[in-house]
Amino acid sequence: SAVVAPPPPPPEARLTLHWCHSRDYLRGHSHRASCLFHNVCVVQRPRDSPHGHDRHEVEFLYVHDDDDDGDMNTNTKNEKLKRVEKGDASFTLGIGPHNGDERIVFSPVPISMRDLNARYPSRRYVSGTSVLYYEYNSENFGHLLTDVLLPIYVALEGFGLEDRTDLNLFRYSISDAIGWSCDFHRNLVDKDTGLRGISSRYGDVGKHCDRFYDMTPRLVNGHNPLNVLNGTTVEPTCFQDLVVGMSMYSDDCEEGGHGREQNYWSLCNHARQGQFWKFRNYVLRNAFESEDEHGDGVEVDVEHYVPTHHKITITKRKDDIRGLKNFDQLVSKIEEKYARNNHGSHGRVEVVVAEWEKLSIRDQLELIRTTTVHLTPPGGVSFISLFLPRWATSVRLYSTEYRMEWHIYHYLGYLSVDHVNCPDDSVPMEETMGLVEAGLRRYDEHRRAEGGGGDDAAWSTSRADSTVAAEEEETVGATASTPRTVYQS
C-alpha cells in the first residue's frame, strides 16, 4: 500500500523547517550530518552572492516569515535563523570519500518569503519525499549498492521514511565534476587508451553508468525516474520533503577503501546486522515489484522465502585482473561431486555457472536468492552476494587484494563468509571444496534447527505455503530468459 507524505501546505505557508542528526563537530567534519528539510529551495548561485563558496554552482534557501526581517535578538524564530546562519543546517551532498569537497558542502541561506517571491516569482515545487545526492562510482554494481543505495536507505530510515512510496531521487551534477563520480569518469582520458571515458580496465564507463542510472530507481520505492539537478541549468526549485547528508552510511563509513587491505579496525558496521537484512529485502522487493520488460510487476515474499533445494552458484570472470586460471577445473570438481550425485546426503544440488553481466537484474536476483553456496572473485561483481538467503555461504576467491571486502561481508550477520587466498591466480582446490561442503552442511543444520527441512531431496520450507514457494521457484526459473551455463542432475 502507498505510504506518502502529507499534502503540501499552500504556497504562502511553505516555510522551511529542518531536523538534523548525527552532526560531527570535529574540525573539518561539521558537514557530516543527516538532515530532513521541509520546503527548502535551491537556485542557481548568483554571481554576486556573498554566501557559500565561489565553486558552488547552486545556493540553498531557507525560507522564513516576512516578520523575521527585524532585530535578530527579538524572538525564538530569529534565534533559529541565527543558528541556521552559523551552520546548524549545513550538510554535504557527497555520499563517498568526496563528501568534504567544498563544491558539495552547503549551508542554507535565510530568505524571507517576500524576498523569495520578488527574486524568484516562478518556482518549481516537488511534492512528496525527495533525496538529493552527489553520486560515487555508479559505474560499478558493488559501489551502486553500498555507496549509493545503502546510504540513501539508511538516511531515509533515520527519519522513518524508508517506506515512503512517493520517493524521488535527484542526482546532483556539476560542470566541475568530482572523482570518482560518473561525470568525472566520462571526462577522464585513460592513460592506456588515450580515449575520453574509455578505460582499458573497465571499457566504456559511460555505458556502465547509464545502465546503473537506469537500474537505480527500480531498486527503491516508487520506481520514479532518476532526476538530475544540474548546477548550471537548475531552475528555482522547492522541495516538500528533502533528505540530504548520508556520507557516513556507506559500507566502509568513509574510513578507507577495501577494508582490511588498509588495516583499519572500527566499530563502523557493528550492530547494523538488522539494518543490512532490511536493506537486502528492500532492494529485492523493489526489484521484483518494479515493472519488467512486459510491464508486469511480481509480488514476492523476499524476507521469508527459502530455497527448495541446494544450489551452488559460481561467478565466472573472464578478465585478467581477478580471473582464475583453474576455474574450469573447479567447476568440474564441484559438478562431479554434487550435481551428478542426486542421491547424496544433501539431496538435489544444482550447480550454476553465472556470467552476471548477461542477465537482467531481476534474473540475477532470482538466481542469487535461491543459492545456498556462492563462490566468487572479489570486486563489484561479488556484491550480488548481499542477496543470498539467510544461512547461506559466500566463498570469496582472491587472486589479489586479499580480504578486500571483509569490512562489509563479515558484518552482514545473515551469511557465513569465507576468504580464500589464491596465489598465482589459482584456486586451492582442497581448501575450497572443503568450504563448499561445510557451507552445504551448515545450511542443512540451520534449516533443520528452524524446523524447516528434512534429509530428503525435496525440502519442505518452514512456512505453511511450501508448495506455493516450490511452484514459484520452478515457474520463475522456467520463464526467465537467463543465458547461463547450468549443470544439474
Disulfide bonds with the S-S distance in Angstrom:
Cys20-Cys35 2.03
Cys41-Cys238 2.02
Cys182-Cys209 2.05
Cys253-Cys268 1.89
